[in-house]
Amino acid sequence: MKKVLFFGALCIGLMSFTIANDSKTNNAVVVDGISLSAAGSTFAGPIYKAAFGKYLTKTGVTVSYGLTGSGAGITSLKDKVVDFCGSDAFMSDADMKGMSGAVVHIPTCSGAVDVAFNIPGVKALKLTPALLSKIFMGQITSWDNAEIKKVNPSAKLPKLAITVVYRSDGSGTTAIFSDYMSKISKEWSDKIGAGKSLKWPVGMGAKGNPGVAGILGSTSGSIGYIGSEYAEIRNISFASIQNKAGNFILPTIDAVSAAGKSEIPADTRVMETNSAAPKAYPISGFTWIILYKNQDYNGRTFEQAQATLKLIDWMLSSEVQAMAKQLNYAPLPSPVVKMAKSILRTVTYKGKALLK
């Protein structure tokens, strides 16, 4: 119960938040008036809110973060109106060529995309890849379907219409979910595909993870995909998913960590979905901070650029990684932290390195 209450308090007003300096509520002093702004991933919202709040008390640096979704966050970075963006989908080579300059990806933690549901009287549900594909493509439309009952013989599944809920905005959570679906279903891959924004065959859309969680919580018979932390916040039930090894796995921190122990490329751009690890939760993925490799743009000062880098470097610290675990995210493996820190040290301002 304490964990649920903590999550709830943490996420009040999560559609956007600003960690601001206020001498009445803390002893922080703003360093040279520096404040940072960012936007993007709602998936990472709870950990970013907690981390940026703690950073304020440590340094006096203000960080505002808009929970706009990964797609809108990347657009804000492209338009150079933020210091960095958050995304649960890495940018493709083509996407990066469309930016105003070279960008780098810094993973901050990993998380699960839960398949959450609201079925009266049912708290536990098993779903195979085939069932997931048929439900989200609208081929199975009622919870008392024989195929669902076969996998869940002890569940009292009612004769109730299935309502699929999906993200209506450009979403990294959608990118992770659809990447997984494209790997496990050729039909899905051919007809729907993978990406931050999709043309859904059935269901209703909602903006952000909070929006999807809200519909799931209030709509009997609904099913959707949300960041694991949002299922915890709203106390929404979620399914165990059959992984590549044939095991039904719940989206625990250990199961997400197991998915993240695969080979990681030097630029960290990889999807962790459908891992072959026997204990891995199959719909898992990194969340990244993305920023320009050259920080000298739009009149930014050296101090502003350095403050950005110091914040992101601190996000890779053991202090923040421990916070991530408390908030239902999986900390980065040590080799990935090392890779991320190395990438961060290639970021410059007028050719000068910002971190040693």
C-alpha positions in Angstrom: 0.0 0.0 0.0 2.9 2.4 0.8 4.3 1.8 -2.7 0.9 2.6 -4.3 0.5 5.8 -2.2 4.1 6.9 -3.1 3.4 6.4 -6.8 0.2 8.2 -6.6 1.8 11.2 -4.8 4.6 11.2 -7.3 2.4 11.3 -10.3 -0.2 14.0 -9.4 -0.2 16.3 -12.4 1.9 14.0 -14.5 0.7 15.4 -17.9 3.5 18.0 -17.4 5.7 19.1 -14.6 8.2 21.7 -13.6 10.8 21.2 -10.9 11.2 24.9 -10.0 13.3 26.7 -7.4 11.2 28.0 -4.4 13.1 29.4 -1.4 9.9 28.8 0.7 10.0 25.0 0.2 13.7 24.2 -0.1 17.2 25.6 0.5 18.4 25.3 -3.1 20.0 28.3 -4.7 19.8 28.6 -8.5 23.3 28.5 -10.0 23.8 31.5 -12.2 20.0 31.4 -12.9 20.4 28.3 -15.0 17.3 26.4 -15.9 16.8 23.5 -18.3 13.8 22.5 -20.4 12.9 19.2 -22.0 9.9 17.3 -23.3 9.0 13.9 -24.6 8.4 10.4 -23.1 5.5 9.9 -20.7 6.9 6.4 -20.2 9.8 7.9 -18.3 7.8 10.6 -16.6 7.8 9.2 -13.0 11.6 8.6 -12.8 12.3 12.0 -14.5 10.0 13.8 -12.1 11.7 12.2 -9.1 15.2 12.6 -10.4 14.8 16.3 -11.5 13.3 17.1 -8.2 16.3 15.7 -6.3 18.7 17.4 -8.7 17.1 20.7 -7.8 17.8 20.2 -4.1 21.4 19.1 -4.8 22.4 21.8 -7.3 19.7 24.5 -7.5 19.3 23.8 -11.3 15.7 24.0 -12.4 14.5 21.4 -14.9 11.1 21.6 -16.6 9.8 18.6 -18.5 6.7 18.4 -20.6 5.1 15.0 -20.9 4.2 15.4 -24.6 5.1 11.9 -25.9 8.3 10.8 -27.6 7.3 12.0 -31.0 6.5 15.5 -29.9 9.6 15.6 -27.8 11.8 14.8 -30.8 10.0 17.5 -32.8 10.8 20.0 -30.0 14.5 19.0 -30.1 14.5 19.3 -33.9 13.0 22.8 -33.5 15.7 23.6 -30.9 13.2 24.8 -28.3 14.4 22.3 -25.6 17.8 21.4 -24.1 17.1 17.7 -24.7 14.2 15.3 -25.3 13.1 12.0 -23.8 12.2 9.1 -26.1 11.5 5.4 -25.7 12.1 4.9 -29.4 15.5 5.5 -30.8 15.8 7.6 -34.0 16.5 5.9 -37.2 19.4 6.9 -39.5 16.8 8.7 -41.7 15.3 10.5 -38.7 18.7 11.7 -37.6 19.5 13.0 -41.1 16.4 15.2 -40.8 17.7 16.9 -37.6 19.5 20.2 -37.5 22.7 18.5 -36.5 24.1 15.2 -35.2 22.4 13.8 -32.1 23.4 11.2 -29.5 21.2 8.8 -27.6 21.8 8.3 -23.8 19.8 5.5 -22.2 18.7 6.3 -18.7 17.0 3.0 -17.6 14.8 0.2 -19.0 11.1 -0.4 -18.5 8.3 -2.8 -19.3 5.3 -2.1 -21.5 2.4 -3.8 -19.6 -0.6 -5.3 -21.4 -3.1 -4.0 -18.9 -6.7 -5.0 -18.7 -10.0 -4.3 -16.9 -12.1 -7.5 -16.8 -14.6 -7.7 -13.9 -13.7 -10.5 -11.5 -10.4 -11.3 -13.3 -7.1 -10.3 -11.8 -4.7 -12.7 -13.5 -4.5 -13.3 -17.2 -2.1 -15.2 -19.5 -1.7 -14.1 -23.1 0.2 -15.8 -25.9 1.7 -13.9 -28.8 -1.0 -15.2 -31.1 -3.8 -14.0 -28.7 -2.2 -10.6 -28.4 -2.1 -10.2 -32.2 -5.7 -11.3 -32.6 -7.0 -9.1 -29.8 -5.2 -5.9 -30.9 -6.1 -6.6 -34.6 -9.8 -7.0 -33.7 -10.0 -10.6 -34.7 -11.0 -11.7 -31.2 -13.8 -9.4 -29.9 -15.1 -11.0 -26.7 -13.4 -12.1 -23.4 -15.2 -15.4 -23.4 -13.5 -16.5 -26.6 -12.5 -20.1 -26.7 -8.9 -19.4 -27.5 -8.5 -17.1 -24.5 -10.3 -19.7 -22.2 -8.0 -22.4 -23.4 -4.9 -20.5 -22.1 -6.8 -19.4 -19.0 -8.8 -22.4 -17.8 -9.3 -21.2 -14.2 -10.2 -17.6 -15.1 -14.0 -16.7 -15.0 -14.0 -14.8 -18.3 -17.3 -13.1 -18.9 -19.2 -12.6 -22.1 -18.0 -9.0 -22.5 -16.9 -7.1 -25.5 -13.2 -6.3 -25.8 -12.3 -2.6 -26.1 -8.7 -2.0 -27.3 -7.1 1.2 -26.0 -4.0 2.6 -27.8 -1.9 5.8 -27.9 -3.3 8.5 -30.1 -0.1 10.6 -30.0 3.4 9.9 -31.3 4.6 7.5 -28.7 7.8 5.6 -27.8 5.6 3.2 -25.8 3.8 2.4 -29.0 7.1 2.0 -30.7 8.2 -0.6 -28.2 4.8 -2.5 -28.3 4.6 -2.4 -32.1 8.2 -3.5 -32.5 7.4 -6.6 -30.4 4.1 -7.2 -32.3 5.9 -7.0 -35.6 8.4 -9.6 -34.4 5.9 -12.1 -33.3 3.2 -11.7 -36.0 3.9 -11.5 -39.8 0.3 -10.4 -40.3 0.8 -7.5 -37.9 4.1 -6.6 -39.5 2.5 -6.6 -43.0 -0.7 -4.8 -42.1 0.2 -2.4 -39.2 3.9 -2.4 -38.7 6.1 -0.7 -36.1 6.5 2.9 -35.2 5.6 5.8 -32.9 2.2 6.4 -34.7 0.1 3.7 -36.3 -3.1 3.2 -38.1 -5.1 1.1 -35.7 -7.8 -1.3 -37.0 -9.9 -1.2 -33.9 -10.2 0.5 -30.5 -10.0 4.0 -29.0 -7.0 6.3 -28.7 -5.8 8.3 -25.7 -3.0 10.8 -25.3 0.0 9.7 -23.2 0.4 6.8 -20.8 -1.8 8.7 -18.2 -4.6 9.0 -20.8 -4.5 5.3 -21.6 -4.4 4.4 -17.9 -7.4 6.6 -17.3 -9.5 4.8 -20.0 -8.4 1.4 -18.8 -9.3 2.2 -15.2 -12.8 3.3 -16.1 -13.8 1.1 -19.0 -15.0 -2.5 -18.3 -13.7 -5.0 -20.9 -10.8 -2.8 -22.0 -7.2 -3.8 -22.8 -4.2 -1.7 -23.7 -0.5 -1.2 -23.4 1.0 1.2 -20.8 4.3 1.8 -19.1 4.6 -0.6 -16.1 4.8 2.3 -13.6 1.4 3.6 -14.7 -0.3 0.2 -14.1 1.1 0.3 -10.6 -0.1 3.9 -10.0 -3.6 3.2 -11.1 -3.7 -0.3 -9.6 -4.7 -1.8 -13.0 -4.2 -5.5 -13.6 -1.7 -6.7 -16.2 -1.2 -9.9 -18.0 1.7 -12.3 -18.0 3.0 -12.7 -21.6 4.4 -15.8 -23.1 8.0 -15.1 -24.1 10.2 -16.5 -26.9 11.3 -19.4 -24.6 7.6 -20.3 -24.0 7.4 -19.1 -20.4 4.6 -16.8 -19.2 6.4 -13.8 -17.6 5.1 -10.9 -15.6 6.7 -7.4 -16.1 8.9 -7.5 -13.0 12.2 -5.5 -12.7 14.2 -8.7 -12.8 12.4 -9.8 -16.0 13.1 -6.4 -17.7 16.7 -6.6 -16.6 17.0 -10.1 -18.2 15.8 -8.6 -21.5 18.4 -5.9 -21.3 21.4 -8.2 -21.1 21.6 -8.8 -24.8 24.3 -7.4 -27.1 24.1 -3.6 -27.2 25.5 -1.6 -30.2 28.1 1.2 -29.5 25.4 3.9 -30.1 22.9 2.1 -27.8 20.2 2.2 -30.4 18.5 -1.2 -30.0 15.1 -2.6 -29.2 15.1 -5.2 -26.4 11.8 -6.8 -27.4 11.2 -10.5 -27.8 14.4 -11.5 -26.0 15.4 -15.2 -26.1 16.4 -15.2 -22.5 14.2 -17.7 -20.6 13.2 -15.3 -17.8 12.9 -12.1 -19.9 9.7 -10.1 -20.1 9.3 -9.8 -23.9 7.9 -6.2 -24.2 10.8 -4.3 -22.6 12.9 -1.4 -23.8 15.3 1.4 -23.0 14.2 5.0 -22.6 16.7 7.5 -23.9 17.6 11.2 -23.5 18.5 12.6 -26.9 20.5 15.8 -27.4 22.6 17.5 -30.0 26.2 16.5 -30.2 27.2 20.2 -30.8 25.7 22.2 -28.0 26.5 25.6 -29.6 23.1 26.6 -31.1 20.4 29.1 -30.7 22.5 31.4 -28.5 23.1 28.8 -25.9 25.9 29.7 -23.5 28.7 27.3 -22.5 27.3 27.3 -18.9 23.9 26.2 -20.2 25.4 23.4 -22.3 27.6 22.2 -19.4 24.6 22.2 -17.0 22.7 20.0 -19.5 25.6 17.5 -19.7 26.2 17.4 -15.9 22.5 16.7 -15.4 22.5 13.8 -17.9 25.7 12.4 -16.5 24.2 12.4 -13.0 21.2 10.5 -14.4 23.6 7.6 -15.1 24.9 7.6 -11.5 24.2 4.8 -9.0 22.0 7.3 -7.0 19.6 7.7 -9.9 19.7 4.1 -11.0 18.7 3.1 -7.5 15.8 5.6 -7.7 14.8 4.0 -11.0 14.4 0.6 -9.3 12.2 2.0 -6.6 9.9 3.4 -9.3 9.6 0.0 -11.1 12.2 0.7 -13.8 15.2 -1.6 -14.4 18.6 0.0 -13.8 21.0 0.0 -16.6 23.6 -2.8 -16.7 27.1 -1.5 -15.8 28.4 -2.0 -19.4 25.6 0.1 -20.8 26.3 2.9 -18.2 29.9 2.9 -19.3 28.9 3.1 -23.0 26.5 6.0 -22.2 29.0 7.9 -20.3 31.5 7.5 -23.1 29.0 8.8 -25.6 28.1 11.8 -23.4 31.8 12.8 -23.4 31.8 13.2 -27.1 29.4 16.1 -26.8 31.1 19.5 -27.3 30.6 23.3 -27.3 32.6 25.1 -30.0 34.8 22.1 -30.2 35.4 22.0 -26.5 34.5 18.9 -24.5 31.8 19.6 -21.8 32.7 16.7 -19.5 36.0 15.1 -18.6 
